[in-house]
């Protein structure tokens, strides 16, 4: 039986429809009679706000219901009043002990380590009285004088960090790996962050192996020295590192270039230090196009000399070890941002952005913030030079506030923009939208080089379709940068091993990729110390093209898929004239497999390339192993920057004196605990 309501408001003034769950006010000429539900509080609020006279009647009726004839409260009211008293009278005290708690010494230690590392709590927390009140009974139950405080917790942190280091060292033993390197400054303390990427059990592993404080000037030689010390801690040889992903800071780029040099370089050469500062004191230090071209030409000359030396030495000495193949991979997100910034450098674009920024600053003053909030509008966004896509977000939000600005521009001329300027803002937003979406997609954790190249080409096509001055300017900058991207052996090799976008490579680049993949295979074999045996060409499984017919997804309405199909047909015609290998050596057999793979059916660009190669593990074992190496090559520094974002919780104003070694161990634990 339903509970009888003590509040008479529904009975007096409303009619409730159980089917529609709506209560209709029965008072004549009610402006808003329908209310959702029949909760007495909501119905009473309606009467109070819209019907003052009826609310007086309701109040009197409620008083009559709760009083007896003599004016005293009813029994129900007395019981309710007696229940509200001192808190002590309402608490039921029971004596219970936690006799069976699934907690042992190791769990207690791990919990405390997690508090001061992953959770970013200060060591002093372990000495706080409240924490001791909770933990002391547990320490006593464990016995043997066991306790954890702000001093001995550092020992446990170091031990746990050592365990992580040992596990990673075991995982990457005799494996080819890729690195990500970046630098940051926090509270006048500079730190170099190093991430490692590799495949284990068909899963991409991203681990933090270094968060080391830099004690000297950030020259390329010093950065190289620190990086080698970090690698030594994990027993990583230079030859295991095939790529180092970094931004366009000249000092880090040069560090990669001299990574395998045994001779020390002088510091006479000026270097621009690229340091990302959490306190927003950034120093850009980007390479000019001339510097980039000079470095590329020099690298090509060195590469030719190294190849000749390798060929001679491999013939003279059968035990000759292949040369290291470490190459620099420019952060794709940073490269795209450079194209955007360069594309916006035209005076007309800078002028309208400056005017828009002036309006935004006015909208962010206290008076207009209050007005926007009162009107239920979102606050204006001010762009930030250290935040990608902030200009796009600023202009987009400003366009949303266009009506508000026009309504108030007569009062405040700082809000005034003419119709032509508003059209320029709309054009900028339309032109920046493709690169904004591309920037968001580049934040993917396990982004491959093939994924990046697909996003890059798709963005170029969209900019070309927009066909505005801004979009074409950014498109030209992307074309210039793309030439540099395609001169990187690792980049074109990774694209070659991606059946979705292999069709975008020229025949010359495909041949270049095959040659690099052969060197990569020799390097891998030398690390694992596997004796190469003759591969019987009759037993080698040929690529099974009919499988891709099942995977390939036709999408006639997708412009990008149509673009790839057209490119695929052109490249296939060109590949028909490629020379094939006729030698019988192991390397020539692998070369033949790689050349045959060039004729492999193209996959739809929406397919998962990792799943594709996993399905080919038994069918194409050699190519599968190469794919695992190249799929692990990072295209961005996102994971390093995410580790830096948590630095403010560890290295705060109250913890700025924390030691160098314990700081690194905390960051290693934190970096390998958070996905």
C-alpha positions in Angstrom: 0.0 0.0 0.0 1.5 3.4 -1.0 2.6 5.8 1.7 0.1 8.6 2.4 1.6 12.0 1.8 1.6 14.4 4.7 1.9 17.5 2.4 -1.6 18.3 1.0 -0.3 20.4 -1.9 -1.1 17.7 -4.6 -4.6 17.1 -3.2 -5.4 20.8 -3.0 -4.1 22.2 -6.3 -2.9 19.5 -8.7 -4.1 16.6 -10.8 -1.5 13.8 -11.4 -1.5 11.7 -14.5 0.3 8.4 -13.7 0.7 7.4 -17.4 2.5 10.6 -18.4 4.1 11.2 -15.0 2.9 14.8 -15.1 1.1 17.0 -12.5 -1.3 19.7 -13.9 -2.0 22.8 -11.8 -5.8 23.3 -11.4 -5.6 27.0 -10.5 -7.1 29.1 -13.2 -4.9 31.1 -15.6 -1.7 29.4 -14.5 1.1 30.4 -16.8 3.0 27.1 -16.5 0.6 24.5 -15.2 2.4 21.3 -16.2 5.1 19.9 -13.8 7.0 16.7 -14.2 6.3 14.1 -11.5 4.4 14.6 -8.3 7.0 15.3 -5.7 5.5 17.4 -3.0 8.5 19.7 -2.7 8.5 20.6 -6.4 4.7 21.2 -6.4 4.9 23.4 -3.3 7.7 25.4 -4.9 5.4 26.0 -7.9 2.6 27.3 -5.7 5.0 29.5 -3.7 6.5 31.1 -6.8 3.4 31.6 -9.0 0.4 31.6 -6.7 1.0 33.7 -3.5 -2.6 33.6 -2.2 -2.9 29.8 -2.6 0.5 29.4 -0.9 -0.9 31.1 2.2 -3.8 28.6 2.2 -1.4 25.7 1.8 0.7 26.9 4.7 -2.3 27.2 7.0 -3.5 23.7 6.0 -0.1 22.2 6.9 -0.1 23.9 10.3 -3.6 22.5 11.0 -2.5 19.0 10.0 0.5 19.0 12.4 -1.2 20.5 15.5 -3.7 19.1 18.0 -6.7 21.0 19.3 -4.7 22.4 22.2 -2.0 23.7 19.8 0.6 21.1 20.6 2.4 19.1 18.0 1.1 15.7 17.0 2.8 12.4 18.0 4.4 12.0 14.5 5.9 15.5 14.8 7.2 14.8 18.2 8.9 11.6 17.0 10.5 13.6 14.2 11.7 16.3 16.5 13.2 13.8 19.0 15.2 12.2 16.2 17.2 15.4 15.5 19.5 16.0 18.4 23.2 15.8 19.2 25.2 13.6 16.8 26.3 11.3 19.7 22.6 10.3 20.3 22.3 9.2 16.6 25.4 7.1 16.4 25.2 3.4 17.2 28.4 2.3 18.8 29.6 -1.3 18.1 32.9 -2.8 19.1 34.3 -4.6 16.0 37.8 -5.5 15.0 39.2 -6.1 11.5 40.2 -9.6 12.4 40.3 -10.8 8.8 41.9 -8.3 6.4 43.6 -9.4 3.2 46.7 -7.3 3.7 50.3 -8.4 4.1 53.6 -6.7 4.4 54.2 -6.5 0.6 50.8 -5.0 -0.1 51.4 -2.3 2.6 54.8 -1.5 1.0 53.4 -1.3 -2.5 50.5 0.9 -1.4 52.8 3.4 0.3 55.2 3.4 -2.7 52.2 4.0 -5.0 51.1 6.9 -2.7 54.4 8.8 -3.1 55.0 7.9 -6.8 51.9 7.3 -8.9 49.6 9.4 -6.7 52.2 12.1 -6.3 51.9 12.5 -2.5 54.8 14.0 -0.5 57.0 11.8 1.7 55.9 13.7 4.7 52.4 12.2 4.4 53.7 9.0 5.9 54.6 10.9 9.1 51.3 12.7 9.4 49.3 11.9 12.6 46.2 10.8 10.7 48.1 8.4 8.5 49.9 7.0 11.6 46.6 6.5 13.3 45.5 4.3 10.5 48.8 2.5 9.8 50.2 1.9 13.3 47.8 -1.0 14.1 48.7 -2.6 10.8 52.4 -2.2 11.5 51.9 -3.8 14.9 50.0 -6.7 13.4 52.8 -7.4 10.9 55.3 -7.4 13.7 59.1 -7.6 13.7 59.3 -3.8 14.3 58.1 -3.1 10.8 57.1 0.4 10.0 57.2 2.9 7.0 58.0 6.5 7.4 59.2 9.4 5.2 62.8 8.2 5.4 62.7 4.5 4.7 60.1 4.8 2.0 62.9 6.0 -0.3 64.5 2.6 0.0 61.4 0.9 -1.1 61.0 3.3 -4.0 64.5 2.6 -5.2 63.9 -1.2 -4.9 60.7 -1.0 -6.9 62.3 1.2 -9.6 65.1 -1.4 -9.8 62.5 -4.1 -10.4 61.0 -2.1 -13.3 64.4 -1.5 -14.8 65.3 -5.3 -14.6 62.0 -6.2 -16.2 62.4 -3.8 -19.1 66.1 -4.9 -19.5 64.9 -8.5 -19.9 62.2 -7.6 -22.4 64.5 -5.7 -24.8 67.5 -8.0 -24.6 68.9 -8.3 -28.2 66.0 -6.5 -29.7 65.9 -3.5 -32.0 64.1 -0.7 -30.3 63.0 3.0 -30.8 63.4 5.9 -28.5 61.5 9.2 -27.9 63.5 12.1 -26.4 62.4 15.5 -25.1 63.5 18.0 -22.5 61.5 20.1 -20.0 62.3 22.8 -17.4 60.4 22.9 -14.1 61.2 25.2 -11.2 64.7 25.9 -12.8 65.4 22.2 -12.9 65.9 20.7 -16.4 65.0 17.1 -17.1 65.5 14.9 -20.2 62.8 12.4 -20.7 63.3 9.1 -22.6 60.7 6.7 -23.7 61.2 3.3 -25.4 58.9 1.5 -27.8 58.9 -2.2 -28.8 56.6 -5.1 -29.4 56.1 -7.9 -26.9 53.6 -10.7 -27.3 52.1 -8.8 -30.2 51.4 -5.8 -28.0 53.1 -2.4 -28.3 55.0 -1.5 -25.2 55.7 2.1 -24.3 58.0 2.4 -21.3 59.8 5.3 -19.5 63.5 4.5 -19.1 64.8 7.9 -18.1 63.8 11.1 -16.4 67.3 12.4 -15.7 68.1 15.9 -14.4 70.6 17.8 -16.6 73.4 19.5 -14.6 75.2 21.2 -17.5 74.4 23.3 -20.5 72.1 21.5 -23.0 74.6 20.9 -25.8 74.2 18.0 -28.1 77.3 16.4 -26.7 76.1 16.6 -23.1 72.6 15.3 -24.1 74.3 12.4 -25.9 76.4 11.6 -22.8 73.3 11.5 -20.6 71.3 9.4 -23.1 74.2 6.9 -23.3 74.2 6.6 -19.5 70.5 5.9 -19.5 70.9 3.3 -22.1 73.7 1.7 -20.2 71.5 1.3 -17.2 69.2 -1.0 -19.3 72.1 -2.7 -21.1 71.1 -1.2 -24.4 73.8 -1.0 -27.1 73.8 1.8 -29.6 73.2 -0.7 -32.4 69.9 -1.7 -30.9 68.5 1.8 -31.4 67.1 2.2 -34.9 65.3 5.6 -34.4 65.1 8.5 -32.0 62.0 10.6 -32.3 62.4 14.2 -31.2 61.1 17.7 -32.0 62.9 20.2 -34.2 65.2 21.5 -31.5 68.7 21.9 -33.1 70.5 20.5 -30.1 68.5 17.3 -29.9 68.6 16.8 -33.7 72.4 17.1 -33.6 72.5 14.7 -30.7 70.8 12.1 -32.8 73.2 12.8 -35.7 76.3 12.2 -33.5 74.7 9.4 -31.5 76.9 6.7 -33.0 80.1 8.8 -33.3 82.9 7.7 -31.0 84.9 10.9 -31.3 83.9 13.9 -29.2 82.6 16.9 -31.0 83.5 20.5 -30.1 81.0 22.9 -28.7 82.2 25.7 -30.9 79.2 25.1 -33.1 76.2 27.1 -31.9 73.2 25.1 -30.9 69.7 26.3 -30.2 68.3 24.6 -27.1 64.7 23.4 -27.5 63.3 23.3 -24.0 59.7 22.9 -23.2 59.0 24.8 -20.0 55.9 24.0 -17.9 56.1 27.6 -16.6 55.6 28.8 -20.2 59.1 30.2 -20.6 59.7 28.4 -23.9 62.7 28.9 -26.2 61.7 27.8 -29.6 65.1 26.9 -31.2 63.8 25.5 -34.4 65.8 24.6 -37.5 65.6 26.8 -40.5 64.9 25.2 -43.9 68.5 25.9 -45.0 69.8 24.1 -41.9 67.6 21.2 -42.5 68.7 20.9 -46.1 72.4 21.1 -45.1 71.9 18.4 -42.5 70.1 16.1 -45.0 72.9 16.6 -47.7 75.6 15.9 -45.1 73.7 12.8 -43.9 73.4 11.5 -47.4 77.1 11.9 -48.1 78.0 10.1 -44.8 75.4 7.3 -45.7 77.1 6.6 -49.0 80.5 6.4 -47.4 79.2 4.1 -44.7 77.6 1.8 -47.2 80.8 1.4 -49.2 82.8 0.7 -46.0 80.2 -1.9 -44.9 80.3 -3.7 -48.3 84.1 -4.0 -48.2 84.3 -5.0 -44.5 81.5 -7.7 -44.9 83.5 -9.4 -47.7 86.9 -9.3 -45.9 85.6 -10.2 -42.5 82.6 -12.7 -42.3 82.1 -11.7 -38.6 81.8 -8.1 -39.4 78.9 -6.4 -37.5 76.5 -4.3 -39.5 76.6 -0.6 -39.0 74.1 1.1 -36.6 71.1 2.4 -38.4 70.0 5.0 -35.9 68.1 7.8 -37.6 66.2 10.9 -36.4 62.4 10.9 -36.7 60.8 14.4 -36.5 57.8 14.5 -34.2 54.8 14.5 -36.7 52.6 16.7 -34.5 55.4 19.3 -34.2 56.1 19.1 -37.9 52.4 19.8 -38.7 52.4 22.7 -36.3 55.4 24.3 -38.1 53.4 24.0 -41.4 50.4 25.7 -39.7 52.5 28.5 -38.2 54.3 29.1 -41.5 51.1 29.2 -43.4 49.6 31.8 -41.1 52.6 34.2 -41.5 51.0 36.3 -44.2 50.3 39.9 -43.0 46.6 39.7 -43.7 46.3 36.6 -41.5 48.4 38.0 -38.7 46.4 41.2 -38.8 43.0 39.5 -38.4 44.3 37.2 -35.7 45.7 40.2 -33.8 42.3 42.0 -34.0 40.5 38.8 -32.9 42.8 38.4 -30.0 42.1 42.0 -28.9 38.3 41.3 -28.9 38.9 38.1 -27.0 40.9 39.9 -24.3 38.1 42.4 -23.9 35.6 39.5 -23.6 37.7 38.0 -20.8 37.5 41.1 -18.6 35.5 40.6 -15.4 32.4 42.6 -16.6 32.0 40.7 -19.8 32.7 37.4 -18.2 29.7 38.1 -15.9 27.5 39.1 -18.8 28.4 36.0 -20.8 27.6 33.8 -17.8 24.3 35.6 -17.2 23.3 35.0 -20.9 24.3 31.3 -20.6 27.2 31.7 -23.2 30.6 30.1 -23.1 33.6 32.1 -22.1 36.1 33.4 -24.7 39.3 31.4 -25.3 42.7 33.1 -25.5 45.3 31.5 -27.7 48.5 30.2 -26.1 51.7 29.8 -28.1 52.6 26.6 -26.3 49.3 25.0 -27.0 48.6 23.4 -30.4 45.5 24.5 -32.2 44.8 27.3 -29.7 44.4 29.8 -32.5 41.7 27.7 -34.1 39.8 27.3 -30.8 40.1 31.0 -30.1 38.6 32.0 -33.5 35.9 29.3 -33.3 34.7 30.4 -29.9 34.8 34.1 -31.0 32.6 33.3 -34.0 30.1 31.6 -31.6 30.0 34.9 -29.7 29.6 37.0 -32.8 26.0 38.0 -32.0 27.0 39.0 -28.4 29.8 41.2 -29.8 27.5 42.9 -32.3 25.0 43.6 -29.5 27.6 45.3 -27.3 29.9 46.9 -29.9 28.1 50.3 -29.7 28.9 50.5 -26.0 32.5 49.2 -26.3 34.3 49.7 -29.6 36.9 47.1 -28.6 34.3 44.5 -29.5 33.8 45.9 -33.0 34.7 43.9 -36.1 33.3 44.8 -39.5 31.6 42.3 -41.7 34.7 41.7 -43.9 36.7 40.9 -40.8 34.1 38.4 -39.6 34.2 36.7 -43.0 38.0 36.5 -42.7 37.6 34.8 -39.4 35.1 32.3 -40.9 37.6 31.6 -43.7 40.4 31.0 -41.2 38.3 28.6 -39.2 37.4 26.7 -42.3 41.0 26.5 -43.4 42.3 25.5 -40.0 39.7 22.8 -39.3 41.4 20.0 -41.3 44.8 20.6 -39.5 43.0 20.9 -36.2 41.4 17.5 -36.7 44.7 16.1 -37.9 46.4 17.4 -34.7 43.8 15.6 -32.6 44.3 12.3 -34.5 48.1 12.6 -34.0 47.6 12.4 -30.2 46.8 8.6 -30.6 49.0 6.6 -28.2 50.0 3.8 -30.7 50.2 5.9 -33.8 52.3 4.3 -36.5 54.2 5.9 -39.3 51.7 4.6 -41.8 48.8 6.1 -39.7 50.6 9.5 -39.7 51.3 9.4 -43.4 47.6 8.6 -44.1 46.5 11.5 -41.9 49.1 13.8 -43.6 47.9 13.0 -47.1 44.2 13.2 -46.2 44.9 16.6 -44.6 46.6 17.8 -47.8 43.7 16.7 -49.9 41.2 18.6 -47.6 43.3 21.8 -47.7 43.5 21.6 -51.5 39.7 21.2 -51.7 39.1 24.3 -49.5 41.3 26.3 -52.0 41.7 29.4 -49.8 44.8 31.5 -49.6 45.5 30.2 -46.1 44.8 26.6 -46.9 47.0 26.7 -50.0 49.8 28.3 -48.0 49.7 25.6 -45.4 49.5 23.0 -48.2 52.7 24.3 -49.8 54.5 24.2 -46.5 53.3 20.6 -46.0 54.6 19.7 -49.5 58.0 21.1 -48.6 58.2 19.2 -45.3 57.0 16.0 -47.1 60.1 16.0 -49.3 62.2 15.9 -46.1 60.0 13.1 -44.6 60.4 10.9 -47.7 64.2 11.2 -47.6 64.2 9.3 -44.3 64.9 5.6 -44.8 62.9 4.5 -41.8 59.9 6.6 -42.8 59.6 5.2 -46.4 60.4 1.7 -45.1 57.5 1.8 -42.6 55.2 3.2 -45.3 56.4 0.4 -47.7 55.4 -2.2 -45.1 51.9 -0.7 -44.7 49.7 -2.1 -47.5 47.2 0.8 -46.9 49.6 3.5 -48.1 52.4 1.7 -49.9 50.8 2.9 -53.2 51.8 6.5 -52.4 55.5 5.7 -52.7 57.3 6.2 -56.0 59.1 3.2 -57.5 62.5 4.8 -56.5 61.4 5.2 -52.9 60.1 1.6 -52.9 63.5 0.4 -54.1 65.2 2.5 -51.4 62.9 1.0 -48.8 63.7 -2.5 -49.8 67.5 -1.8 -49.5 67.0 -0.4 -46.1 64.9 -3.3 -44.9 67.6 -5.7 -46.0 70.1 -3.8 -43.8 67.6 -3.8 -41.0 67.2 -7.6 -41.2 71.0 -8.0 -41.2 71.2 -5.9 -38.1 68.5 -7.8 -36.3 70.1 -11.1 -37.2 73.5 -9.9 -35.8 71.9 -8.9 -32.5 70.2 -12.3 -32.0 73.3 -14.2 -33.1 71.2 -16.5 -35.3 73.2 -18.3 -38.0 71.6 -17.6 -41.4 70.8 -20.7 -43.3 69.9 -21.2 -46.9 66.2 -20.6 -47.5 64.7 -23.0 -50.0 62.9 -20.8 -52.5 60.5 -23.7 -53.3 59.4 -23.8 -49.6 58.9 -20.1 -49.2 55.3 -19.2 -49.1 54.3 -16.5 -51.6 52.1 -13.6 -50.5 48.5 -14.8 -50.6 46.7 -11.9 -52.4 43.2 -13.4 -52.1 43.2 -12.9 -48.3 43.3 -9.1 -48.8 40.2 -9.4 -51.0 38.3 -10.3 -47.9 39.9 -7.6 -45.8 39.7 -4.8 -48.4 36.6 -2.7 -47.9 35.1 -0.9 -50.9 33.7 2.5 -50.1 32.6 4.3 -53.2 31.5 7.4 -51.2 34.9 8.0 -49.6 37.0 10.5 -51.5 40.2 9.6 -49.8 39.7 5.9 -50.5 39.1 6.7 -54.2 42.3 8.8 -54.2 44.3 5.8 -52.8 42.7 3.5 -55.4 43.8 5.8 -58.2 47.3 6.0 -56.9 47.5 2.2 -56.4 46.7 1.6 -60.1 49.4 4.0 -61.2 52.1 2.5 -59.0 51.1 -1.1 -59.9 51.8 -0.2 -63.6 55.2 1.2 -62.7 56.1 -1.8 -60.5 55.6 -4.1 -63.4 58.9 -2.9 -64.7 60.9 -3.3 -61.5 63.9 -5.6 -61.7 63.7 -8.8 -59.7 66.4 -10.5 -57.8 68.0 -13.6 -59.4 70.6 -14.5 -56.8 70.3 -17.4 -54.4 71.7 -15.9 -51.2 69.6 -15.4 -48.1 69.6 -11.7 -48.5 68.4 -12.0 -52.1 65.7 -14.4 -51.0 64.4 -11.8 -48.5 64.8 -9.2 -51.2 62.6 -11.2 -53.5 60.0 -11.5 -50.8 60.0 -7.7 -50.3 59.8 -7.1 -54.0 56.8 -9.5 -54.3 55.2 -7.7 -51.4 55.2 -4.5 -53.5 52.5 -6.2 -55.6 50.4 -7.1 -52.6 46.8 -5.9 -52.8 46.1 -2.6 -51.2 44.2 -2.5 -47.9 41.4 0.0 -47.2 42.9 2.9 -45.2 40.5 2.3 -42.3 42.0 -1.2 -41.6 44.1 -1.9 -38.5 47.6 -2.5 -39.8 48.7 -4.2 -36.5 45.9 -6.7 -36.8 46.8 -7.3 -40.5 50.4 -8.2 -39.7 49.4 -10.3 -36.7 47.3 -12.4 -39.1 50.4 -12.8 -41.4 52.7 -14.0 -38.6 52.9 -17.6 -39.8 52.4 -16.9 -43.5 55.1 -14.2 -43.8 57.4 -14.7 -40.8 60.4 -12.6 -42.1 58.2 -9.7 -43.2 56.2 -10.0 -39.9 59.4 -9.6 -37.9 60.4 -6.5 -39.9 56.9 -5.1 -39.5 57.1 -5.4 -35.7 60.2 -3.3 -35.6 58.8 -0.6 -37.9 55.4 -0.5 -36.3 57.1 0.3 -33.0 58.8 3.4 -34.4 57.1 6.4 -32.7 56.0 9.3 -34.8 55.2 11.7 -31.9 56.5 12.6 -28.4 53.1 12.4 -26.9 53.9 9.9 -24.2 57.0 11.8 -23.1 55.0 15.1 -22.9 52.3 13.3 -20.9 54.9 12.2 -18.4 56.1 15.8 -18.2 52.5 17.0 -17.5 52.5 14.9 -14.3 55.9 16.4 -13.2 54.1 19.3 -11.4 52.6 16.8 -8.9 56.1 15.4 -8.1 58.3 18.5 -8.4 56.3 21.2 -6.7 57.1 24.3 -4.7 57.0 22.2 -1.5 59.2 19.4 -3.0 61.7 21.3 -5.0 64.6 20.1 -2.9 64.0 16.4 -3.7 67.2 14.6 -4.7 68.1 13.9 -8.3 68.2 10.1 -8.0 65.0 9.6 -6.0 63.3 12.0 -8.4 64.2 9.9 -11.4 63.1 6.7 -9.7 59.8 8.3 -8.7 59.2 9.4 -12.3 60.2 6.0 -13.7 57.7 4.3 -11.4 55.0 6.8 -12.3 55.8 6.7 -16.0 55.5 2.9 -16.1 52.4 2.7 -14.0 50.2 5.1 -15.9 48.9 4.2 -19.3 
